[in-house]
Amino acid sequence: MGLDPHQLREQIIRPALQRLALWSDAAEELVLGTAIQESGLVYLRQLGSGPARGLWQMEPATHDDIWQNFLNSRTKLGLNILGHYPKPDSGRLVWDLAYACLMCRIHYLRCPQALPDAGNLQAQAEYWKLWFNTPLGAGTVEQYLANWHRVMGHSEP
């Protein structure tokens, strides 16, 4: 049994995204769906020997790339994400849910395509596959959809 997805959405995802003015229904749904797909809302470290961390299973290399090539030139945004911590640390993806949530959202913010519409689960799954899992990743759109339905217990976001 994992985290309650409604509590994660209401207590972590929505407030974190709103705090940085990165919230929309579409962003909230995609970030929640990404956590559901990546960790099942259960795992904080990648199973096996993989490097991915946190509910969003972000690899340290991706985390560091976001800081070096995106947030480094957006000082205000970066400082707001860091909060009281002096520097970025991929280890924080494991124990700080708001930080990990924001890093997922920033990952999507770098993507050249607009977020899929809120409520369009198929498009969200396809967007996740293209931009988060990547075409070379092992995950599938069908897995994303099945995992959403299993965890959320209904078909709509």
Secondary structure, 3 states (H helix, E strand, C coil): CCCCHHHHHHHHHHHHHHHCCCCCHHHHHHHHHHHHHHHCCCCCECCCCCCCECCCCECHHHHHHHHHHCHHHCHHHHHHHHCCCCCCCCCHHHHCHHHHHHHHHHHHHCCCCCCCCCCCHHHHHHHHHHHHHCCCCCCCHHHHHHHHHHHHCCCCC
